[in-house]
Amino acid sequence: TRAMHLAVMKGAKPGKTEAQLAAIAEGIALGMNGHLAYPAILTINGHILHNHDHSHALQTGQLVLGDFGAETDSCYAGDITRTFPVDGRFTEKQKEIYQIVLAAELVGIEACKPGVAYQDVHRKAARILAEGLAALGLMKGDLDEAVAQGAHALFFPHGLGHMIGLDVHDMEDLGEQYVGYSES
């Protein structure tokens, strides 16, 4: 999965198409005796969740969202999402948002410890996103209340992530006592 993402990032250039990037990802998986764990999402329209339309040409200044992973012959599935600039350079505004997302990711990673509920990790990352968005003027008001009410989800609709393993969304029905989501 790592090799696929690196090759796609290196292969992204103005004028190439999303389909060509998807072919790079699948080619790496097949070349390493694996296959795609699920249909690759490679799009300049990352605001559309699970977008499989690969018909667009890449242009300077655009961002590409890549959500894909390999499944190995031992049946383990990878699932990683990354966003990167077509030409390898973020605009200042893109860089500001990227840094906020990176900070949230690092806080989430740091929070992952035995006994910590997944929902608590999610909330810590959501708080960092809300703080960053407020600093940019994209969120206002009491941030604790905003996060509690889910206002950050306008910018974070997919949540922090999910477990992976023998399935792309492995153990999704594991249970509240382990995952941290309530039934409501």
Secondary structure, DSSP 8 states (H G I E B T S, - for coil): -HHHHHHHHHH--TT-BHHHHHHHHHHHHHHTT-EESS--EEES-TTSTT------B--TT-EEEEEE-EE-TT--B--EEEEEETTS---HHHHHHHHHHHHHHHHHHHH--TT--HHHHHHHHHHHHHHHHHHTTS--S-HHHHHHHTGGGGT-TT-S----SSSTTTTTTS-HHHH-----
